[in-house]
Amino acid sequence: MPTYEYQCHACQATFSVRESISQHGHADVTCPHCRSRDVELRMSEFYAKTPRKS
Ligand SMILES: [Zn+2]
């Protein structure tokens, strides 16, 4: 399951969320630090480095 990195606009925290492909873009992502929904998806290096399992 891929990991997506988000940044919270409210508190500037960054955090990772695991979402399935089908969930991605549909699930409500909230900041684990301040519970804000004002979060932005970032294209993270972490995700790019994740080995693909076929
Ligand atoms: Zn936050």
N, CA, C, O and the ligand as a Tripos MOL2 file, in Angstrom:
@<TRIPOS>MOLECULE
protein
  217   215    55     0     0
PROTEIN
NO_CHARGES

@<TRIPOS>ATOM
      1 N           0.8510   -1.1940    0.0000 N.3       1 MET1
      2 CA          0.0000    0.0000    0.0000 C.3       1 MET1
      3 C           0.8860    1.2420    0.0000 C.2       1 MET1
      4 O           1.7570    1.3790    0.8590 O.2       1 MET1
      5 N           0.6760    2.1330   -0.9380 N.am      2 PRO2
      6 CA          1.5570    3.3030   -1.0270 C.3       2 PRO2
      7 C           1.3600    4.2650    0.1390 C.2       2 PRO2
      8 O           0.2820    4.3520    0.7270 O.2       2 PRO2
      9 N           2.4170    4.9710    0.4490 N.am      3 THR3
     10 CA          2.3630    5.9760    1.5050 C.3       3 THR3
     11 C           2.4330    7.3610    0.8690 C.2       3 THR3
     12 O           3.2950    7.6410    0.0350 O.2       3 THR3
     13 N           1.5160    8.2090    1.2810 N.am      4 TYR4
     14 CA          1.4840    9.5680    0.7640 C.3       4 TYR4
     15 C           1.8850   10.5270    1.8610 C.2       4 TYR4
     16 O           1.5110   10.3650    3.0230 O.2       4 TYR4
     17 N           2.6510   11.5250    1.4730 N.am      5 GLU5
     18 CA          3.0750   12.5220    2.4450 C.3       5 GLU5
     19 C           2.2290   13.7840    2.2920 C.2       5 GLU5
     20 O           2.0430   14.3110    1.1950 O.2       5 GLU5
     21 N           1.7330   14.2390    3.4140 N.am      6 TYR6
     22 CA          0.9100   15.4480    3.4240 C.3       6 TYR6
     23 C           1.5780   16.5110    4.2830 C.2       6 TYR6
     24 O           2.3560   16.2110    5.1880 O.2       6 TYR6
     25 N           1.2520   17.7580    3.9740 N.am      7 GLN7
     26 CA          1.6370   18.8500    4.8580 C.3       7 GLN7
     27 C           0.3870   19.5810    5.2930 C.2       7 GLN7
     28 O          -0.4980   19.8790    4.4900 O.2       7 GLN7
     29 N           0.3350   19.8640    6.5890 N.am      8 CYS8
     30 CA         -0.7920   20.5860    7.1600 C.3       8 CYS8
     31 C          -0.5530   22.0820    7.0140 C.2       8 CYS8
     32 O           0.5040   22.5970    7.3790 O.2       8 CYS8
     33 N          -1.5530   22.7670    6.4750 N.am      9 HIS9
     34 CA         -1.4120   24.2100    6.3220 C.3       9 HIS9
     35 C          -1.6440   24.9400    7.6410 C.2       9 HIS9
     36 O          -1.1820   26.0650    7.8310 O.2       9 HIS9
     37 N          -2.3530   24.2940    8.5310 N.am     10 ALA10
     38 CA         -2.6930   24.9470    9.7960 C.3      10 ALA10
     39 C          -1.4980   24.9960   10.7480 C.2      10 ALA10
     40 O          -1.2330   26.0250   11.3700 O.2      10 ALA10
     41 N          -0.7780   23.8750   10.8570 N.am     11 CYS11
     42 CA          0.3310   23.8360   11.8190 C.3      11 CYS11
     43 C           1.6620   23.5260   11.1470 C.2      11 CYS11
     44 O           2.6910   23.4330   11.8160 O.2      11 CYS11
     45 N           1.6460   23.3650    9.8170 N.am     12 GLN12
     46 CA          2.8590   23.1360    9.0320 C.3      12 GLN12
     47 C           3.5040   21.7860    9.2920 C.2      12 GLN12
     48 O           4.6270   21.5460    8.8490 O.2      12 GLN12
     49 N           2.8280   20.9140    9.9900 N.am     13 ALA13
     50 CA          3.3740   19.5860   10.2300 C.3      13 ALA13
     51 C           3.2950   18.7570    8.9550 C.2      13 ALA13
     52 O           2.3900   18.9250    8.1380 O.2      13 ALA13
     53 N           4.2580   17.8670    8.8050 N.am     14 THR14
     54 CA          4.1780   16.9080    7.7180 C.3      14 THR14
     55 C           3.9470   15.5280    8.3030 C.2      14 THR14
     56 O           4.4570   15.1940    9.3720 O.2      14 THR14
     57 N           3.1730   14.7380    7.5860 N.am     15 PHE15
     58 CA          2.8730   13.4100    8.0820 C.3      15 PHE15
     59 C           2.5780   12.5020    6.9020 C.2      15 PHE15
     60 O           2.2630   12.9640    5.8050 O.2      15 PHE15
     61 N           2.6840   11.2130    7.1430 N.am     16 SER16
     62 CA          2.4640   10.2320    6.0840 C.3      16 SER16
     63 C           1.1870    9.4650    6.3470 C.2      16 SER16
     64 O           0.8450    9.1550    7.4880 O.2      16 SER16
     65 N           0.4960    9.1690    5.2730 N.am     17 VAL17
     66 CA         -0.7460    8.4210    5.3670 C.3      17 VAL17
     67 C          -0.6920    7.2690    4.3740 C.2      17 VAL17
     68 O          -0.3300    7.4490    3.2110 O.2      17 VAL17
     69 N          -1.0480    6.1150    4.8400 N.am     18 ARG18
     70 CA         -1.1390    4.9790    3.9260 C.3      18 ARG18
     71 C          -2.5570    4.8770    3.3930 C.2      18 ARG18
     72 O          -3.5250    4.7990    4.1500 O.2      18 ARG18
     73 N          -2.6510    4.8800    2.0930 N.am     19 GLU19
     74 CA         -3.9600    4.7660    1.4650 C.3      19 GLU19
     75 C          -3.8580    3.7720    0.3200 C.2      19 GLU19
     76 O          -2.8440    3.7080   -0.3750 O.2      19 GLU19
     77 N          -4.8900    3.0210    0.1390 N.am     20 SER20
     78 CA         -4.9330    2.1930   -1.0530 C.3      20 SER20
     79 C          -5.2020    3.0940   -2.2500 C.2      20 SER20
     80 O          -5.6430    4.2340   -2.1010 O.2      20 SER20
     81 N          -4.9340    2.5720   -3.4280 N.am     21 ILE21
     82 CA         -5.1470    3.3640   -4.6300 C.3      21 ILE21
     83 C          -6.6070    3.7960   -4.7300 C.2      21 ILE21
     84 O          -6.9020    4.9190   -5.1390 O.2      21 ILE21
     85 N          -7.5070    2.9110   -4.3590 N.am     22 SER22
     86 CA         -8.9280    3.2260   -4.4830 C.3      22 SER22
     87 C          -9.3580    4.2780   -3.4630 C.2      22 SER22
     88 O         -10.2690    5.0650   -3.7180 O.2      22 SER22
     89 N          -8.6960    4.2850   -2.3110 N.am     23 GLN23
     90 CA         -9.0270    5.2770   -1.2820 C.3      23 GLN23
     91 C          -8.4540    6.6440   -1.6240 C.2      23 GLN23
     92 O          -9.0150    7.6750   -1.2540 O.2      23 GLN23
     93 N          -7.3390    6.6420   -2.3280 N.am     24 HIS24
     94 CA         -6.6140    7.8800   -2.5120 C.3      24 HIS24
     95 C          -7.4660    8.9270   -3.2320 C.2      24 HIS24
     96 O          -8.0540    8.6590   -4.2800 O.2      24 HIS24
     97 N          -7.5170   10.0970   -2.6560 N.am     25 GLY25
     98 CA         -8.3010   11.1680   -3.2380 C.3      25 GLY25
     99 C          -9.7380   11.1750   -2.7660 C.2      25 GLY25
    100 O         -10.4830   12.1090   -3.0620 O.2      25 GLY25
    101 N         -10.1420   10.1440   -2.0320 N.am     26 HIS26
    102 CA        -11.5220   10.0590   -1.5610 C.3      26 HIS26
    103 C         -11.5940   10.1080   -0.0330 C.2      26 HIS26
    104 O         -12.5480   10.6370    0.5370 O.2      26 HIS26
    105 N         -10.5920    9.5600    0.6050 N.am     27 ALA27
    106 CA        -10.6140    9.5300    2.0590 C.3      27 ALA27
    107 C         -10.3950   10.9330    2.6220 C.2      27 ALA27
    108 O          -9.6740   11.7440    2.0400 O.2      27 ALA27
    109 N         -11.0190   11.2020    3.7440 N.am     28 ASP28
    110 CA        -10.7820   12.4660    4.4360 C.3      28 ASP28
    111 C          -9.4870   12.3610    5.2080 C.2      28 ASP28
    112 O          -9.3630   11.5430    6.1190 O.2      28 ASP28
    113 N          -8.5340   13.1770    4.8500 N.am     29 VAL29
    114 CA         -7.2570   13.1670    5.5400 C.3      29 VAL29
    115 C          -7.2290   14.3270    6.5310 C.2      29 VAL29
    116 O          -7.4300   15.4830    6.1600 O.2      29 VAL29
    117 N          -6.9790   14.0040    7.7750 N.am     30 THR30
    118 CA         -6.8740   15.0420    8.7930 C.3      30 THR30
    119 C          -5.4800   15.0270    9.3900 C.2      30 THR30
    120 O          -4.8380   13.9810    9.4810 O.2      30 THR30
    121 N          -5.0260   16.1920    9.7930 N.am     31 CYS31
    122 CA         -3.7250   16.3210   10.4330 C.3      31 CYS31
    123 C          -3.7470   15.6090   11.7790 C.2      31 CYS31
    124 O          -4.6320   15.8670   12.5950 O.2      31 CYS31
    125 N          -2.7870   14.7140   12.0300 N.am     32 PRO32
    126 CA         -2.7600   13.9970   13.3110 C.3      32 PRO32
    127 C          -2.3340   14.9000   14.4630 C.2      32 PRO32
    128 O          -2.4590   14.5250   15.6290 O.2      32 PRO32
    129 N          -1.8420   16.0630   14.1440 N.am     33 HIS33
    130 CA         -1.3350   16.9590   15.1920 C.3      33 HIS33
    131 C          -2.4020   17.9450   15.6620 C.2      33 HIS33
    132 O          -2.5370   18.2020   16.8580 O.2      33 HIS33
    133 N          -3.1650   18.5000   14.7040 N.am     34 CYS34
    134 CA         -4.1300   19.5280   15.0830 C.3      34 CYS34
    135 C          -5.5320   19.2280   14.5650 C.2      34 CYS34
    136 O          -6.4620   20.0070   14.7760 O.2      34 CYS34
    137 N          -5.6750   18.1020   13.8910 N.am     35 ARG35
    138 CA         -6.9840   17.6590   13.4020 C.3      35 ARG35
    139 C          -7.5580   18.5320   12.2920 C.2      35 ARG35
    140 O          -8.7350   18.4200   11.9510 O.2      35 ARG35
    141 N          -6.7450   19.3740   11.7470 N.am     36 SER36
    142 CA         -7.2170   20.2050   10.6510 C.3      36 SER36
    143 C          -7.3580   19.3640    9.3800 C.2      36 SER36
    144 O          -6.6040   18.4160    9.1610 O.2      36 SER36
    145 N          -8.3210   19.7240    8.5620 N.am     37 ARG37
    146 CA         -8.4330   19.0900    7.2500 C.3      37 ARG37
    147 C          -7.7570   19.9240    6.1660 C.2      37 ARG37
    148 O          -7.8200   19.5820    4.9850 O.2      37 ARG37
    149 N          -7.1290   20.9880    6.5570 N.am     38 ASP38
    150 CA         -6.4650   21.8600    5.5920 C.3      38 ASP38
    151 C          -5.0780   21.3130    5.2980 C.2      38 ASP38
    152 O          -4.0660   21.8950    5.6880 O.2      38 ASP38
    153 N          -5.0500   20.1860    4.6050 N.am     39 VAL39
    154 CA         -3.8030   19.5060    4.3260 C.3      39 VAL39
    155 C          -3.5820   19.4130    2.8280 C.2      39 VAL39
    156 O          -4.5260   19.4130    2.0380 O.2      39 VAL39
    157 N          -2.3230   19.3340    2.4600 N.am     40 GLU40
    158 CA         -1.9630   19.3010    1.0530 C.3      40 GLU40
    159 C          -1.1050   18.0810    0.7720 C.2      40 GLU40
    160 O          -0.1740   17.7800    1.5190 O.2      40 GLU40
    161 N          -1.4170   17.3920   -0.2910 N.am     41 LEU41
    162 CA         -0.6190   16.2340   -0.6740 C.3      41 LEU41
    163 C           0.6910   16.7010   -1.2850 C.2      41 LEU41
    164 O           0.7210   17.5920   -2.1330 O.2      41 LEU41
    165 N           1.7540   16.0870   -0.8410 N.am     42 ARG42
    166 CA          3.0630   16.3970   -1.4040 C.3      42 ARG42
    167 C           3.5870   15.1510   -2.1170 C.2      42 ARG42
    168 O           3.3870   14.0210   -1.6720 O.2      42 ARG42
    169 N           4.2540   15.3940   -3.2210 N.am     43 MET43
    170 CA          4.9110   14.2850   -3.8990 C.3      43 MET43
    171 C           6.2530   14.0540   -3.2190 C.2      43 MET43
    172 O           7.2310   14.7590   -3.4660 O.2      43 MET43
    173 N           6.2670   13.0670   -2.3730 N.am     44 SER44
    174 CA          7.4180   12.9100   -1.4980 C.3      44 SER44
    175 C           8.4810   12.0210   -2.0970 C.2      44 SER44
    176 O           8.2070   11.1570   -2.9300 O.2      44 SER44
    177 N           9.7040   12.2540   -1.6500 N.am     45 GLU45
    178 CA         10.7900   11.3810   -2.0470 C.3      45 GLU45
    179 C          10.5840    9.9990   -1.4550 C.2      45 GLU45
    180 O          10.9460    8.9780   -2.0390 O.2      45 GLU45
    181 N           9.9900   10.0070   -0.2780 N.am     46 PHE46
    182 CA          9.7520    8.7460    0.4140 C.3      46 PHE46
    183 C           8.9170    7.8110   -0.4500 C.2      46 PHE46
    184 O           9.1920    6.6160   -0.5630 O.2      46 PHE46
    185 N           7.9040    8.3890   -1.0460 N.am     47 TYR47
    186 CA          7.0370    7.5860   -1.9010 C.3      47 TYR47
    187 C           7.7980    7.0950   -3.1360 C.2      47 TYR47
    188 O           7.6430    5.9520   -3.5650 O.2      47 TYR47
    189 N           8.6200    7.9820   -3.6950 N.am     48 ALA48
    190 CA          9.3570    7.6230   -4.8920 C.3      48 ALA48
    191 C          10.3620    6.4980   -4.6250 C.2      48 ALA48
    192 O          10.6760    5.6980   -5.5070 O.2      48 ALA48
    193 N          10.8560    6.4610   -3.3800 N.am     49 LYS49
    194 CA         11.8530    5.4580   -3.0430 C.3      49 LYS49
    195 C          11.2370    4.1160   -2.6500 C.2      49 LYS49
    196 O          11.9220    3.0980   -2.5610 O.2      49 LYS49
    197 N           9.9380    4.1470   -2.4200 N.am     50 THR50
    198 CA          9.2800    2.9160   -1.9900 C.3      50 THR50
    199 C           9.3530    1.8610   -3.1000 C.2      50 THR50
    200 O           8.8880    2.0950   -4.2160 O.2      50 THR50
    201 N           9.9280    0.7240   -2.7920 N.am     51 PRO51
    202 CA         10.0240   -0.3130   -3.8250 C.3      51 PRO51
    203 C           8.6390   -0.7930   -4.2440 C.2      51 PRO51
    204 O           7.7330   -0.9670   -3.4290 O.2      51 PRO51
    205 N           8.5210   -0.9920   -5.5180 N.am     52 ARG52
    206 CA          7.2300   -1.4290   -6.0380 C.3      52 ARG52
    207 C           7.1330   -2.9450   -5.9260 C.2      52 ARG52
    208 O           8.0690   -3.6790   -6.2410 O.2      52 ARG52
    209 N           5.9980   -3.3740   -5.4790 N.am     53 LYS53
    210 CA          5.7510   -4.8040   -5.3980 C.3      53 LYS53
    211 C           4.7280   -5.1770   -6.4400 C.2      53 LYS53
    212 O           3.5810   -4.7340   -6.3760 O.2      53 LYS53
    213 N           5.1150   -5.9600   -7.3680 N.am     54 SER54
    214 CA          4.2010   -6.2980   -8.4470 C.3      54 SER54
    215 C           3.5590   -7.6470   -8.2070 C.2      54 SER54
    216 O           2.7530   -8.1000   -9.0200 O.2      54 SER54
    217 ZN         -1.9170   20.4050   11.6240 Zn       55 ZN55
@<TRIPOS>BOND
     1     1     2 1
     2     2     3 1
     3     3     4 2
     4     3     5 am
     5     5     6 1
     6     6     7 1
     7     7     8 2
     8     7     9 am
     9     9    10 1
    10    10    11 1
    11    11    12 2
    12    11    13 am
    13    13    14 1
    14    14    15 1
    15    15    16 2
    16    15    17 am
    17    17    18 1
    18    18    19 1
    19    19    20 2
    20    19    21 am
    21    21    22 1
    22    22    23 1
    23    23    24 2
    24    23    25 am
    25    25    26 1
    26    26    27 1
    27    27    28 2
    28    27    29 am
    29    29    30 1
    30    30    31 1
    31    31    32 2
    32    31    33 am
    33    33    34 1
    34    34    35 1
    35    35    36 2
    36    35    37 am
    37    37    38 1
    38    38    39 1
    39    39    40 2
    40    39    41 am
    41    41    42 1
    42    42    43 1
    43    43    44 2
    44    43    45 am
    45    45    46 1
    46    46    47 1
    47    47    48 2
    48    47    49 am
    49    49    50 1
    50    50    51 1
    51    51    52 2
    52    51    53 am
    53    53    54 1
    54    54    55 1
    55    55    56 2
    56    55    57 am
    57    57    58 1
    58    58    59 1
    59    59    60 2
    60    59    61 am
    61    61    62 1
    62    62    63 1
    63    63    64 2
    64    63    65 am
    65    65    66 1
    66    66    67 1
    67    67    68 2
    68    67    69 am
    69    69    70 1
    70    70    71 1
    71    71    72 2
    72    71    73 am
    73    73    74 1
    74    74    75 1
    75    75    76 2
    76    75    77 am
    77    77    78 1
    78    78    79 1
    79    79    80 2
    80    79    81 am
    81    81    82 1
    82    82    83 1
    83    83    84 2
    84    83    85 am
    85    85    86 1
    86    86    87 1
    87    87    88 2
    88    87    89 am
    89    89    90 1
    90    90    91 1
    91    91    92 2
    92    91    93 am
    93    93    94 1
    94    94    95 1
    95    95    96 2
    96    95    97 am
    97    97    98 1
    98    98    99 1
    99    99   100 2
   100    99   101 am
   101   101   102 1
   102   102   103 1
   103   103   104 2
   104   103   105 am
   105   105   106 1
   106   106   107 1
   107   107   108 2
   108   107   109 am
   109   109   110 1
   110   110   111 1
   111   111   112 2
   112   111   113 am
   113   113   114 1
   114   114   115 1
   115   115   116 2
   116   115   117 am
   117   117   118 1
   118   118   119 1
   119   119   120 2
   120   119   121 am
   121   121   122 1
   122   122   123 1
   123   123   124 2
   124   123   125 am
   125   125   126 1
   126   126   127 1
   127   127   128 2
   128   127   129 am
   129   129   130 1
   130   130   131 1
   131   131   132 2
   132   131   133 am
   133   133   134 1
   134   134   135 1
   135   135   136 2
   136   135   137 am
   137   137   138 1
   138   138   139 1
   139   139   140 2
   140   139   141 am
   141   141   142 1
   142   142   143 1
   143   143   144 2
   144   143   145 am
   145   145   146 1
   146   146   147 1
   147   147   148 2
   148   147   149 am
   149   149   150 1
   150   150   151 1
   151   151   152 2
   152   151   153 am
   153   153   154 1
   154   154   155 1
   155   155   156 2
   156   155   157 am
   157   157   158 1
   158   158   159 1
   159   159   160 2
   160   159   161 am
   161   161   162 1
   162   162   163 1
   163   163   164 2
   164   163   165 am
   165   165   166 1
   166   166   167 1
   167   167   168 2
   168   167   169 am
   169   169   170 1
   170   170   171 1
   171   171   172 2
   172   171   173 am
   173   173   174 1
   174   174   175 1
   175   175   176 2
   176   175   177 am
   177   177   178 1
   178   178   179 1
   179   179   180 2
   180   179   181 am
   181   181   182 1
   182   182   183 1
   183   183   184 2
   184   183   185 am
   185   185   186 1
   186   186   187 1
   187   187   188 2
   188   187   189 am
   189   189   190 1
   190   190   191 1
   191   191   192 2
   192   191   193 am
   193   193   194 1
   194   194   195 1
   195   195   196 2
   196   195   197 am
   197   197   198 1
   198   198   199 1
   199   199   200 2
   200   199   201 am
   201   201   202 1
   202   202   203 1
   203   203   204 2
   204   203   205 am
   205   205   206 1
   206   206   207 1
   207   207   208 2
   208   207   209 am
   209   209   210 1
   210   210   211 1
   211   211   212 2
   212   211   213 am
   213   213   214 1
   214   214   215 1
   215   215   216 2
@<TRIPOS>SUBSTRUCTURE
     1 MET1         2 RESIDUE 1 A MET
     2 PRO2         6 RESIDUE 1 A PRO
     3 THR3        10 RESIDUE 1 A THR
     4 TYR4        14 RESIDUE 1 A TYR
     5 GLU5        18 RESIDUE 1 A GLU
     6 TYR6        22 RESIDUE 1 A TYR
     7 GLN7        26 RESIDUE 1 A GLN
     8 CYS8        30 RESIDUE 1 A CYS
     9 HIS9        34 RESIDUE 1 A HIS
    10 ALA10       38 RESIDUE 1 A ALA
    11 CYS11       42 RESIDUE 1 A CYS
    12 GLN12       46 RESIDUE 1 A GLN
    13 ALA13       50 RESIDUE 1 A ALA
    14 THR14       54 RESIDUE 1 A THR
    15 PHE15       58 RESIDUE 1 A PHE
    16 SER16       62 RESIDUE 1 A SER
    17 VAL17       66 RESIDUE 1 A VAL
    18 ARG18       70 RESIDUE 1 A ARG
    19 GLU19       74 RESIDUE 1 A GLU
    20 SER20       78 RESIDUE 1 A SER
    21 ILE21       82 RESIDUE 1 A ILE
    22 SER22       86 RESIDUE 1 A SER
    23 GLN23       90 RESIDUE 1 A GLN
    24 HIS24       94 RESIDUE 1 A HIS
    25 GLY25       98 RESIDUE 1 A GLY
    26 HIS26      102 RESIDUE 1 A HIS
    27 ALA27      106 RESIDUE 1 A ALA
    28 ASP28      110 RESIDUE 1 A ASP
    29 VAL29      114 RESIDUE 1 A VAL
    30 THR30      118 RESIDUE 1 A THR
    31 CYS31      122 RESIDUE 1 A CYS
    32 PRO32      126 RESIDUE 1 A PRO
    33 HIS33      130 RESIDUE 1 A HIS
    34 CYS34      134 RESIDUE 1 A CYS
    35 ARG35      138 RESIDUE 1 A ARG
    36 SER36      142 RESIDUE 1 A SER
    37 ARG37      146 RESIDUE 1 A ARG
    38 ASP38      150 RESIDUE 1 A ASP
    39 VAL39      154 RESIDUE 1 A VAL
    40 GLU40      158 RESIDUE 1 A GLU
    41 LEU41      162 RESIDUE 1 A LEU
    42 ARG42      166 RESIDUE 1 A ARG
    43 MET43      170 RESIDUE 1 A MET
    44 SER44      174 RESIDUE 1 A SER
    45 GLU45      178 RESIDUE 1 A GLU
    46 PHE46      182 RESIDUE 1 A PHE
    47 TYR47      186 RESIDUE 1 A TYR
    48 ALA48      190 RESIDUE 1 A ALA
    49 LYS49      194 RESIDUE 1 A LYS
    50 THR50      198 RESIDUE 1 A THR
    51 PRO51      202 RESIDUE 1 A PRO
    52 ARG52      206 RESIDUE 1 A ARG
    53 LYS53      210 RESIDUE 1 A LYS
    54 SER54      214 RESIDUE 1 A SER
    55 ZN55       217 GROUP 0 **** ****
